[in-house]
Amino acid sequence: MLSALLAFWMAAQATSSVDEAKRLLDAGKVQDASAVLSAIRNDRPEVTHLRGVVAFRLREYPKAIEALTKSAAQESPGSADIRESLLLLGQSYFLSSKMPETIAALEKAAAEGARSNELFYMLGIAYIQQRQPEKASRAVASLFAVPPDSAAAHVLTAQMMMKHEFEEFATNELKRGIALDARLGGAHYLLGEIAVYRGDIEGGIEEFRQELLINPNSPMAYFKMGDAYTRREDWDHAIPYLQRSVWLNPDFSGPYILLGKSYWKKKDFPNAEGMLRQAIRMDPQNQSAHYILGQVLMQSGKPEDGRKMLERSQQLRSGNAP
């Protein structure tokens, strides 16, 4: 009888502690919730679940993985608790750079009915890292709410691949997108970026030209086309594209800097100075703009101002700028 009463009392105490931990967690007092949970001496699902949530909030991912693995193994299929356990377990693996485990946990979360942008984003990136482009494309399609296997899904997947330096896979996705829709906006632009990154300037120029035929209202395509021509030191071809980029988007400093450089190389110092001063007004911490303007001023008979700009450029470069 006494042992039964003791067990009942201990269970009641544990329930009270769990409720207190939940209250503290909801109030944002994560450390206090962790302290309460550490005093509970059992591994019931609600306890391990909370321990996992708390550890995740504290960014203690190995502890979160241990606790959430236990809780997910005991929670009811289809329940909100198991969905949260598996989702946080997948996030913990993702933030620990364990992509195969991320995929396993998040696929289970999706099978249990979990649906969130975080889930599809992490699944997409994990599939990319594990070189599974087909699955990556489906996850990205869900993330951006576009039809799977659509041209848009392939372009969006390619963009994600490029951000993670999987250019070869991105190229394949873009070609698949173009095959589905020859006038797909953005695909040739991204292929142009990949070409220039690989040193194929002529290929990049052709891709940007194709993009502008489809979308002549793209300031970034004009900018990248101008940039490609500056890499060829073809200043006469670069300037018109950079001007068009400025006219479409006057709030981006990049074209102003390249215009300043192009005018400088053509020895058109007044225009070069004007473009570069505008770039610096827009982006006061831009080291390149200060350096080129310094050169322009030195060569146009303003040595004192030029030295000041070059000194400022050096400060920005070294990280010692006030």
C-alpha positions in Angstrom: 0.0 0.0 0.0 2.8 2.4 0.9 4.7 1.6 -2.2 1.6 2.3 -4.3 1.0 5.6 -2.5 4.7 6.5 -3.0 4.5 5.8 -6.7 1.3 7.8 -7.0 2.9 10.7 -5.2 6.1 10.6 -7.4 4.0 10.5 -10.5 2.0 13.5 -9.3 5.2 15.4 -8.6 6.6 14.6 -12.0 3.4 15.8 -13.7 3.6 19.0 -11.7 7.2 19.4 -12.7 6.4 18.8 -16.4 3.6 21.4 -16.2 6.0 23.9 -14.5 8.7 23.2 -17.2 6.1 23.9 -20.0 5.1 27.1 -18.3 8.7 28.3 -18.0 9.3 27.3 -21.6 6.3 29.2 -22.8 7.5 32.2 -20.9 10.9 32.0 -22.6 12.7 30.9 -19.5 14.5 28.1 -21.1 17.4 27.7 -18.6 14.9 27.5 -15.8 12.8 24.9 -17.7 16.0 22.9 -18.2 16.7 23.0 -14.4 13.2 21.7 -13.6 13.4 18.9 -16.1 16.8 17.8 -14.8 15.2 17.0 -11.5 12.7 14.5 -13.0 14.0 11.0 -12.7 12.0 9.2 -15.5 12.0 9.0 -19.3 8.3 9.2 -20.0 7.6 10.5 -23.6 6.4 13.9 -22.4 9.5 14.4 -20.3 12.0 13.4 -23.1 10.0 15.5 -25.6 10.4 18.5 -23.4 14.0 17.8 -22.7 14.5 17.7 -26.5 12.7 20.9 -27.1 14.7 22.7 -24.3 18.0 21.4 -25.6 17.1 22.5 -29.1 16.2 26.0 -27.8 19.6 26.1 -26.0 21.3 25.0 -29.2 22.6 21.8 -27.4 22.0 19.7 -30.5 23.6 16.4 -29.3 21.4 16.5 -26.2 18.4 17.4 -28.3 19.1 14.5 -30.7 19.3 12.0 -27.8 16.1 13.2 -26.2 14.0 13.6 -29.3 15.0 10.2 -30.6 13.7 8.7 -27.4 10.5 10.7 -27.5 9.7 10.0 -31.1 10.1 6.3 -30.5 7.3 6.4 -27.9 4.9 9.0 -29.2 1.6 8.1 -31.0 1.7 8.0 -34.8 0.0 11.1 -36.3 0.2 13.1 -33.1 1.3 16.7 -32.9 4.0 15.6 -30.4 5.7 13.1 -32.8 5.5 15.7 -35.6 7.3 18.2 -33.4 9.8 15.6 -32.2 10.7 14.5 -35.7 10.9 18.1 -37.0 13.2 19.3 -34.3 15.2 16.1 -34.6 15.7 16.8 -38.3 16.6 20.4 -37.5 19.1 19.3 -34.9 20.8 17.0 -37.3 20.7 19.7 -40.0 22.4 22.2 -37.7 24.9 19.6 -36.8 25.7 19.1 -40.6 24.5 15.5 -40.5 22.6 15.4 -43.8 21.7 11.6 -44.1 20.2 11.7 -40.6 18.5 15.0 -41.5 16.8 13.4 -44.4 15.7 10.3 -42.5 14.1 12.4 -39.7 12.4 14.9 -41.9 11.1 12.3 -44.3 9.5 10.6 -41.2 8.1 14.0 -40.1 6.6 14.6 -43.5 5.1 11.1 -43.4 3.5 12.0 -40.1 1.9 15.0 -41.7 4.4 17.8 -40.8 4.3 20.6 -43.3 6.4 23.8 -42.9 8.8 25.9 -44.9 11.6 25.0 -42.5 11.0 21.3 -43.2 11.0 21.6 -47.0 14.0 24.1 -47.0 16.1 21.7 -44.9 15.1 18.7 -46.9 15.9 20.5 -50.1 19.4 21.5 -48.9 20.0 18.0 -47.5 19.1 16.4 -50.7 21.3 18.8 -52.6 24.2 18.0 -50.3 23.6 14.3 -50.7 23.5 14.7 -54.5 19.8 13.7 -54.9 18.6 16.3 -57.4 15.2 14.7 -58.2 14.2 14.7 -54.5 15.7 18.2 -54.0 13.5 19.5 -56.8 10.4 18.1 -55.3 11.2 19.6 -51.9 12.0 23.0 -53.4 8.7 22.9 -55.3 6.9 22.3 -52.1 8.9 25.1 -50.4 7.9 27.7 -53.1 4.4 26.2 -53.8 5.0 25.5 -57.4 4.1 22.3 -59.3 6.6 19.5 -59.0 8.6 18.9 -62.2 7.6 22.3 -63.5 10.1 24.6 -65.2 9.8 27.0 -62.2 10.7 24.1 -59.8 13.9 23.4 -61.7 15.0 27.1 -61.8 14.3 27.5 -58.1 16.2 24.3 -57.3 19.1 25.5 -59.5 19.3 28.8 -57.5 19.5 26.8 -54.2 22.2 24.5 -55.7 24.3 27.6 -56.8 24.1 29.0 -53.3 25.7 25.8 -52.1 28.3 25.6 -54.9 26.7 22.7 -56.8 27.0 24.4 -60.2 27.1 21.2 -62.3 23.8 20.1 -60.8 22.4 23.6 -61.2 23.3 23.6 -64.9 21.4 20.4 -65.4 18.3 21.7 -63.6 18.4 24.9 -65.7 18.6 23.0 -68.9 15.7 20.8 -67.8 13.7 24.0 -67.0 14.4 25.5 -70.4 13.4 22.3 -72.1 10.0 22.6 -70.5 9.7 26.3 -71.2 12.0 28.0 -73.7 11.0 31.4 -72.5 11.5 30.7 -68.8 12.7 33.9 -67.1 15.8 33.6 -65.0 17.2 30.4 -66.4 19.6 31.9 -68.9 20.6 34.5 -66.4 21.7 31.8 -64.0 23.4 29.9 -66.7 25.3 33.1 -67.6 26.4 33.5 -64.0 27.7 29.9 -64.0 29.5 30.5 -67.3 31.3 33.7 -66.0 32.1 32.0 -62.7 33.9 29.3 -64.7 35.7 31.8 -66.8 33.6 31.4 -69.9 33.0 35.0 -70.6 31.7 34.6 -74.1 29.3 31.9 -73.0 28.1 34.2 -70.2 27.5 37.0 -72.6 25.4 34.8 -74.8 23.3 33.5 -71.9 22.7 37.1 -70.7 21.7 38.1 -74.2 19.2 35.3 -74.3 17.8 36.4 -70.9 17.4 39.9 -72.1 15.5 38.8 -75.1 13.0 37.1 -72.8 13.1 39.7 -70.0 14.3 43.1 -71.2 13.2 44.6 -67.9 15.9 42.8 -65.8 18.4 45.3 -64.3 20.5 42.5 -63.0 20.9 40.9 -66.4 22.0 44.3 -67.8 24.4 44.6 -64.9 25.9 41.1 -65.4 26.2 41.7 -69.1 28.1 44.9 -68.4 30.2 43.1 -65.9 31.1 40.4 -68.4 32.2 43.0 -70.9 34.4 44.8 -68.3 36.1 41.4 -67.7 36.9 41.5 -71.4 38.0 45.1 -71.0 35.5 46.0 -73.7 34.5 49.3 -72.1 32.5 50.6 -75.1 30.1 47.6 -75.0 30.0 47.5 -71.2 28.8 51.1 -70.7 25.4 50.9 -72.4 24.4 47.8 -70.5 25.5 49.3 -67.2 23.6 52.5 -68.0 20.4 50.5 -68.6 20.9 48.7 -65.3 21.1 52.1 -63.5 18.1 53.4 -65.3 16.0 50.4 -64.3 17.4 50.2 -60.7 19.1 53.4 -59.6 19.4 52.2 -56.0 22.1 49.5 -56.6 25.7 50.7 -56.4 27.2 47.9 -58.5 26.6 49.4 -61.9 27.8 52.8 -60.8 31.2 51.3 -59.7 31.6 49.5 -63.0 30.6 52.6 -65.0 33.2 54.6 -63.0 35.8 52.0 -63.8 34.8 51.9 -67.5 34.9 55.7 -67.8 38.2 55.8 -66.0 39.7 53.3 -68.5 38.5 55.4 -71.3 40.1 58.5 -69.6 36.7 60.1 -69.3 37.5 61.4 -65.8 34.5 63.7 -65.1 32.0 60.9 -65.8 34.1 58.4 -63.9 34.3 60.7 -60.8 30.5 61.4 -60.9 29.7 57.7 -61.1 32.0 56.7 -58.3 31.0 59.5 -56.0 27.4 58.4 -56.4 28.4 54.8 -55.6 30.1 56.0 -52.4 27.1 57.9 -51.4 25.1 54.8 -51.7 27.7 52.4 -50.2 30.1 54.4 -48.0 32.0 51.3 -47.0 32.8 50.1 -50.5 36.6 49.7 -50.7 36.7 49.2 -54.5 34.8 52.4 -55.2 37.2 54.4 -53.0 40.2 52.8 -54.7 39.1 53.5 -58.2 38.0 57.0 -57.4 41.4 57.6 -55.8 43.0 56.6 -59.1 40.7 58.8 -61.1 41.4 61.8 -58.9 45.2 61.2 -59.0 45.1 61.0 -62.8 42.8 64.0 -63.3 45.0 66.5 -61.5 43.5 66.2 -57.9 46.3 64.5 -56.1 45.4 65.5 -52.6 41.8 64.3 -52.9 43.1 61.2 -54.6 45.4 60.3 -51.7 42.6 60.7 -49.3 40.5 58.3 -51.2 43.3 55.8 -51.5 44.0 56.1 -47.8 40.3 55.5 -47.1 40.4 52.5 -49.4 43.3 51.0 -47.5 41.5 51.5 -44.2 38.4 49.8 -45.5 40.5 46.9 -46.9 42.3 46.4 -43.6 39.1 46.7 -41.5 40.4 49.7 -39.6 38.0 52.3 -41.1 36.2 54.5 -38.5 
